[in-house]
Amino acid sequence: MRPSRSTPLRHSLTTLALAASSLAHAAGVPTLLEVTVRSGQHDLAGVADSATEGTVTAKQLANRPLLRPAEALETVPGMVVTQHSGDGKANQYFLRGFNLDHGSDFATQVMGMPVNMVSHAHGQGYMDLNFLIPELIGGIQYRKGVYAAEDGDFATTGTARIDYRRQLDRSFVDLGIGQHNFRRLLAAGGHTLGDLKLLGAVEAGGYDGPWEQPQNLQKTNAVLRLTSGTAANGFSLTGMAYQAEWTATEHVPERAIASGEIGRYGALSANDGGKTHRYSLAGDWTHTTGSSASKANLYVIDYGLNYFANPSGYIGSTAGDQHEQADERTIWGGQAKHSWFLGPQWKDTELSVGTQLRQDRIASVGLYATENRQRTQSIREDRIRQTALAFLLEARTQWTGWLRSTLGLRRDQIDARVTPLAGQYNMSNGGEASAGQTSPKLGLVFGPFDLLGTTELYANWGHGFHSNDARGATARSNPQDGSVVKAVPLIVKAKGSEIGLRTTPLKGWQSSLSVWQMNLASELVFVGDEGITEPKGASRRHGIEWSNYITPADGWIIDADIAWSQARFVDANPDNGGRRVPNAIPLTASLGIAADDGRRWFGGLRLRYLGSYALEESGTQKSHAFWMANLKAGYHLTPQLQVTLDVLNLFDKQANDIEYWGGACTYREATNGTGGCGSGTAIDGRLLHPLEPRTFRLGLRATF
């Protein structure tokens, strides 16, 4: 049993942790040291294991202007969230020199439920966070790198665990209106009956956007959550329902805008877009004593997507190259973990064991040729059952007053069966694929030292992985033309390391600095537009990150981050001799100021910079660097009524959310036969999706 009397070391560390935690939570910023409450006592349950992990609180999100729900993830230092299609589709993410596409190398959970989709119709790791309701987020725990035993598939660059509040201080109704037919209604409230707390919320909204072809986004969202006790001792049961429909303006050739064939916010073709839904039920249970802690959760998710896109335009004919990607699945699973606190005789070691299980029962995942959203040909359609099972072991030990360690081991096993259902050249594909990996992890922490304030030094190393699409692992032929293809491994190994520090150089200022590197065995990507897995080769990345959180006065928060990275393929591209990884952003920076001292006025200002990045391996073609700003200003009319104004893209920057280099044809080019367009030959060039212009949104909140 853990003794009730702390050792001097434990007492000093606990005091330091509590002071840092209290300061950080008051400011609404990530904590330097994490502390939980056990058995009514403040106890050192765990400290930061690396320089690049933290907890974002609801207060930090409260005055943050957001264009899209997933931008809540930009609270993770260095994370960039953009879009290259309609707002009903998963966002585009960038972190640590990775073009994460729609989530292929960053794992996210919401209430313990995985968001990333394996063997998805559009792309491996597809991470649609449009169902998030930012006002309900109670906290985001983020961690970068592959150094934690509980992090598995897709956690190459890191993870985010998003949890909703267990209760609301007061019920409220939000009404939002804005330019381009933006409208949003959110009603949320709660009720307490003894130890039971009920939270419910309903959201409905729509948005046309600045596009010449109106987006006509229609979304509905609902949450019902029953909780008891606390996050350390209690349970929760959460039901969620989300659905959306939209018309998309995809990325377009820059030359189509320059020639005047379409406007800056014009579409290459009509009637792209789609519909999606996500219905889920999740439950979790935790129990903590002075000598141990247990937690478990179970979930089931019903998910569907029908996505119509024509990003290449009119390569094949003047009828267009639109296709549909369809996905219908049920996901179920859970995880359990038990920890023992071994006490001073075992160097205050916390020993944890756990298991994780996930199964995707994909009734149908397919790629179809379409015209005006009507199917004309089944390129491929498959049924997939994919099961992932993991076991983990982790030990945290306080060796001396200035040294602690975290040693972890994780074993993953993935099994998949693919059954072809349709497609002229697809019926020879399919079969079974299996893969496993054992991933060791190690972290060392030196300190705290009285150096430039309170300082800790970190060294981390570990193995991780991301999975490949099961269809790529069982492929024999290209579903487009029947040509022979080589199957790819189901698991791609990643190995990373970093050194860093956290320090509080002045009162109210927390700063972290890290130097990291990552090797990835292969950049294999499943290309949903073609139904094939595209090999890209092994890569190496390294970088430096510096993050700062400052609270100069009560109610004020300043955060500033800068991240530099370099991404290179191990082998040069045989066509152009280049080794650059396309769309890997080398330099990002952000600066945010938030103010809310409890008086009438409150608000926040955010600036974000994206550096120029290579669009293809040689680096000859590059994107355009840009910075932008978003503003939120609010005023309390009465204690129960407040009004807010969001100004997105404050200075009306004419830049691009995303740029690519690739082949496409416009309608005019196909009609004229320019460069072979209309008969199967594409014209390479810059493809872009423009940043939305300056937009005003007005909000009114009534609390009860």
C-alpha positions, 0 to 999 in steps of 0.5 A: 500500500502507498504510505500516507506520509510523503517522502521529502522528494515527493513532497517537494515535487508535489508542491512544485507541481501543484503551484505550476498546475494552479498557475496554468489552469488559472491562465487556461494554458498547458501545464508544466506538470500534471497533477491529479487528486487521489483519495482526497489528497493532492498527490504526484500522480504523474509529471510531464514526460516530454517537453512537447505535451500539455493540457489545453483547458476550456478557458484557453478556447473560450475567446479563440476565433474559429472558422471551423470546429477542427481549428480547436486542434490549433491549440496544439503548438505547431498544428495547422488546420486548413481545407481544400474542399467543402466544410463537410469534409475532413480538414487538412492537417500539418504538423512537424513537417508532415502533410498529415493529409486528413489525419494519416499521422496524427491520432485523435480521440473524442471521449475515448473514441477514435476519430481516425478511420482505417481503410477509408474510402477517401484516405487512410487515417481520415479524421473528420472533426466537424462534429465537434462542438468547441463550446463543450470541450472541457480539455484537450490532452496533447502529446507529440512523438511516439514515446507513450505506450498508450499511443498506437496507430497513426500516432506518428507525429502525436495524439490529441485526446478531447473530452467534453465537460462533465457539467455546465456552470449555466445553461445557454443558447447561442445564436450566430449569423454572418456573411455568406449565409452563415447561421448557427444555433446552439442550445446547451444545458444540464441538470443535477440529481444527486451525484448524477449530472446530465448534459445535453446540447443541440446544434444546427447550422449552415453556411454557403461560403464565398464560393460562386457555387454556394456550399449549402452546408447543412449540419445537425449535431446533438450530444447527451452525456450522463456522468457521476463522480469525477474523472478520477472516480466515476463514470460517464455515458455519452451519446452523440449524433451528427450529420451533414450535407454540402456542395464543394468547391474543390481545389482548382488549377491556378491557370483557370483563375488567371485566364478568367475561365473561372473566378477566384472562388469559382468551381471547376465542375458542378455538384461536387460535395457529399453527405456524412453521418456519425452516430456513437455511444461511449461509456467510461469508468474510473476508480482510484485509490491510494495504491492503484487506479483503474479505468476502462471504456467501451464505444460503438460508432455508426459512420457513413460517407458519400463523397463526390469530387472532381479535383482533376477536372476534364482529363478524360472527357468534357463530361468530367472526371467526377467520382464517388467515394462511399464508406459505410461501417460500424466500429466498436472497441474499448480499452482497459488499464490498471496502475499500481503505485508501488511506494518509496520502497520501489522508488515511487514507481507507477506500473501500468498494464493495459489492453486496447481493442478496435474492430472496423466492420466495413459493410461497403467501401467503394470508388465509382465513376459518376456524372452529376452524382449518378454512378456510371461505373463501379471501379472497386467495391469491397467489404472489409473486416479489420481488427486491431489488438494491443497490449501495453506495459509502462513503468514510471520511476522517480530514481532520485530528486533530479531523475525520473524515467518512463519505460514502455513497451507496446505490442500491436497486432492487426488482422484484416480480411478484404472481400471484393464485391464489384469492379471489372479489374478488382475481383482478383484483389482481396484476401487476408493480411496480418501484421504486428509490431513491438514498440519500445519507448523510453523517456528520461526527465532531469530536474526540476532545477533552479535554472532560469526559473524552474526547469526540467530537461527531457530526453525521449525515444521510441518506435511507433507506426501507422497502418496502411489501407487493407486493400493495398495490403491485399492488392494484386491488380490495379482496379483502374486498368487491371495492371499488376501491382505489388501489395504493401505492408499493413504496418509502416514503422516509425522511429523518433527521438527528441530532447527538450526543456520546460522552464518558467523564466519569469513569473507567469511565463512558461516556455518549452524548447525541443529538438526532434527527429523522425524516420518513417519506413515508407510514405505509402498513401492510399489514393482514394481518387484512384483506388490504389496505394501509391508508394512514396519511399522512406523519409527522414525529418528533423526540427526545432519547436519553441512554445511560450505561454504568458499571463502578464496580468489577471485575465490575460493570456499570450501564447507564441509558437514557432516551429521549423522542420526539414523533411526529405526522402531517403532516396531521390525521385528518379524523374527529377532527382529531388528528395523534398517531401511535397507539402511539408511546411518547413516554418510555421508561427503563431501569436495569440492574445486573449483578454477576459478579466470578468468585466464588460469587454473580452476577446482575442486576436490570433496571427498565424504564419505559414512558410513556403513549402515545396510542391514537388520533390525537386523544390522548383515549384513552391507555395506562397508564404502568407500570414493571416489574423482572426479577431474576436471581440465581445461585450457583456450587455448584462450578466446573462446576455453577451454579444460577440463579433468575429472577424475572420481573415481580419486584413483580407489576405489574398492567399491560399489555404492549400496549394498542390502541384499536379495534373488537371484539365479545365473545361475549356482545355478539354473542349479545345483539346489543349495538351491532350485534355479530354482524351486522357492527358493532364496538364501539370500545374499549380492547384489551389484552394483560396483562403476565404476573404474577410468575413464578419460573424455576429453572435448572441449568447443568453445564459440561464 
